[in-house]
Amino acid sequence: MLSDEEQIRTLVQTWQSATHAGDVDTVLGLMTDDVVFLVPGRPPMRKAEFAALSRVPAGSPRPKFEGVSEIQEIHVSGDMAYLWTRLSVSVTPPGASQPIERAGHTLTVLRRVGGRWLLARDANLLSPVQRPST
């Protein structure tokens, strides 16, 4: 049986892999029903809005996602846990020649539900990556 920390690391890896593959249903299955995402400059986002923004109409090209999540700390206390990460994300919209890149930290609260760790709250502090001009 995996330790709590190993289960949480697996959740993060599964999230990254499913996002890269465009598997929205797997990503949604890693969240609690009452999940809240906090993103600078936007009101809090709930699961239904996340799902609507993530789904691409059938037959439409989907954006290309790449990312690296470097877990800095995991702390578990009973059925609650938190982690903070250094996250770099690159999104290339369909037809775009250049990706949109963001990087920064996240603070995530997880809750154990039915024996599984699920994402319950996420504060995303990513900002645009500034590349030097050539």
VEXVEX-397852 format. One record per residue (C-alpha): residue number from 1; residue in one letter; x, y, z. Coordinates in pm, whole numbers, plus 32768, in hexadecimal, padded with zeros to 4 digits. Layout:
REM residues N
{rec NUM,"a",{X,Y,Z}}
...
//
This chain:
REM residues 134
{rec 1,"m",{8000,8000,8000}}
{rec 2,"l",{8082,8159,7FA5}}
{rec 3,"s",{80C3,8259,80B6}}
{rec 4,"d",{7FF1,8396,80BC}}
{rec 5,"e",{8113,8459,8025}}
{rec 6,"e",{813E,835A,7F0C}}
{rec 7,"q",{7FC7,8365,7EC5}}
{rec 8,"i",{7FD4,84E3,7EB0}}
{rec 9,"r",{8103,84DA,7DC9}}
{rec 10,"t",{8046,83E0,7CEF}}
{rec 11,"l",{7F19,84CA,7CE4}}
{rec 12,"v",{7FF9,85E9,7C6B}}
{rec 13,"q",{8096,850B,7B60}}
{rec 14,"t",{7F42,848B,7AF0}}
{rec 15,"w",{7EC1,85F2,7AD8}}
{rec 16,"q",{7FEE,8655,7A02}}
{rec 17,"s",{7FCE,8525,791E}}
{rec 18,"a",{7E55,8546,78F2}}
{rec 19,"t",{7E73,86BB,78A8}}
{rec 20,"h",{7F7F,8678,77A3}}
{rec 21,"a",{7EA0,856D,7704}}
{rec 22,"g",{7D67,8649,770B}}
{rec 23,"d",{7CB8,8552,77F4}}
{rec 24,"v",{7BCC,8645,78A0}}
{rec 25,"d",{7AFF,8534,794A}}
{rec 26,"t",{7C31,84A8,79FD}}
{rec 27,"v",{7C93,8606,7A73}}
{rec 28,"l",{7B31,8649,7AF0}}
{rec 29,"g",{7B3C,84FB,7BAC}}
{rec 30,"l",{7C69,857B,7C71}}
{rec 31,"m",{7B9B,8697,7D0C}}
{rec 32,"t",{7A9C,86AD,7E21}}
{rec 33,"d",{7941,871D,7DB5}}
{rec 34,"d",{796F,8863,7E78}}
{rec 35,"v",{7ACA,88B4,7DED}}
{rec 36,"v",{7B2D,8A23,7DD6}}
{rec 37,"f",{7C44,8AB0,7CFD}}
{rec 38,"l",{7CD8,8C03,7D51}}
{rec 39,"v",{7D83,8CAF,7C2C}}
{rec 40,"p",{7E05,8E17,7C2A}}
{rec 41,"g",{7D1B,8F0F,7B83}}
{rec 42,"r",{7BF0,8E23,7B78}}
{rec 43,"p",{7AD6,8DCB,7C64}}
{rec 44,"p",{7AF0,8C75,7D0A}}
{rec 45,"m",{7AAB,8B5A,7C14}}
{rec 46,"r",{79DC,8A27,7C6C}}
{rec 47,"k",{79DB,88CB,7BD4}}
{rec 48,"a",{78C5,890E,7AD5}}
{rec 49,"e",{797A,8A3E,7A48}}
{rec 50,"f",{7AC3,897E,7A3F}}
{rec 51,"a",{7A16,8866,797C}}
{rec 52,"a",{7974,8959,7886}}
{rec 53,"l",{7ABD,8A0D,7843}}
{rec 54,"s",{7B79,88C3,781B}}
{rec 55,"r",{7A94,8815,7724}}
{rec 56,"v",{7AD1,883B,75AF}}
{rec 57,"p",{79A9,8804,74C4}}
{rec 58,"a",{79B4,86B5,740F}}
{rec 59,"g",{7A7F,86C7,72D0}}
{rec 60,"s",{7B2C,8809,7337}}
{rec 61,"p",{7CA3,8818,7367}}
{rec 62,"r",{7D0D,882F,74D0}}
{rec 63,"p",{7E23,8902,7563}}
{rec 64,"k",{7F71,885C,75A2}}
{rec 65,"f",{7FCE,8857,7714}}
{rec 66,"e",{8124,881B,77A7}}
{rec 67,"g",{818B,884F,790C}}
{rec 68,"v",{8280,8802,7A1E}}
{rec 69,"s",{8212,87F0,7B88}}
{rec 70,"e",{8326,87EB,7C8C}}
{rec 71,"i",{8297,8795,7DE1}}
{rec 72,"q",{8346,8864,7EEC}}
{rec 73,"e",{828E,87E6,801F}}
{rec 74,"i",{8178,86F7,8082}}
{rec 75,"h",{80DB,86F8,81DB}}
{rec 76,"v",{7FCD,8600,8244}}
{rec 77,"s",{7EF1,8623,8379}}
{rec 78,"g",{7DDD,8520,8394}}
{rec 79,"d",{7CF7,853B,8267}}
{rec 80,"m",{7D80,868D,81FB}}
{rec 81,"a",{7EC7,86DB,814E}}
{rec 82,"y",{7F6E,87FD,80A2}}
{rec 83,"l",{8084,881D,7FA9}}
{rec 84,"w",{8134,8937,7EFD}}
{rec 85,"t",{81D9,8919,7DAF}}
{rec 86,"r",{82A7,89D5,7CB4}}
{rec 87,"l",{81DE,89B4,7B73}}
{rec 88,"s",{8237,8A0A,7A0C}}
{rec 89,"v",{8125,89EF,7904}}
{rec 90,"s",{812E,8A1C,778C}}
{rec 91,"v",{7FE7,8A2B,76C8}}
{rec 92,"t",{7FE1,8A41,754F}}
{rec 93,"p",{7E83,8A96,74D0}}
{rec 94,"p",{7E17,89F2,7389}}
{rec 95,"g",{7EB1,8AAC,7263}}
{rec 96,"a",{7F9D,8B79,733C}}
{rec 97,"s",{810D,8B80,72E8}}
{rec 98,"q",{8184,8BDC,7445}}
{rec 99,"p",{811E,8B45,7593}}
{rec 100,"i",{809B,8C0A,76B9}}
{rec 101,"e",{8189,8BC8,77D8}}
{rec 102,"r",{8149,8BFE,7948}}
{rec 103,"a",{8213,8BA0,7A7A}}
{rec 104,"g",{8204,8BCE,7BF0}}
{rec 105,"h",{8187,8B22,7D27}}
{rec 106,"t",{8048,8A75,7D8B}}
{rec 107,"l",{7FBD,8A25,7EE1}}
{rec 108,"t",{7ECE,88FE,7EDD}}
{rec 109,"v",{7DEF,886F,7FED}}
{rec 110,"l",{7D8C,8703,7FCA}}
{rec 111,"r",{7C7E,8640,807D}}
{rec 112,"r",{7C66,84C6,80A3}}
{rec 113,"v",{7B0F,8459,8025}}
{rec 114,"g",{7AB0,82EB,801E}}
{rec 115,"g",{7C1C,828E,8056}}
{rec 116,"r",{7C9B,8360,7F30}}
{rec 117,"w",{7D54,84AA,7F3A}}
{rec 118,"l",{7C9D,85B4,7E6F}}
{rec 119,"l",{7CEC,871F,7E23}}
{rec 120,"a",{7C05,8801,7EEF}}
{rec 121,"r",{7CA0,895E,7ED7}}
{rec 122,"d",{7DAE,89E8,7DF5}}
{rec 123,"a",{7E52,8B3E,7DFA}}
{rec 124,"n",{7F0B,8B72,7CB4}}
{rec 125,"l",{8011,8C86,7CB5}}
{rec 126,"l",{8090,8C54,7B52}}
{rec 127,"s",{80F7,8D83,7A89}}
{rec 128,"p",{8167,8DB0,7920}}
{rec 129,"v",{82C9,8D3E,78D4}}
{rec 130,"q",{839B,8E5C,7852}}
{rec 131,"r",{848F,8DEE,7746}}
{rec 132,"p",{85B4,8ED1,76F1}}
{rec 133,"s",{8597,8F82,75A2}}
{rec 134,"t",{868D,8F1A,7499}}
//
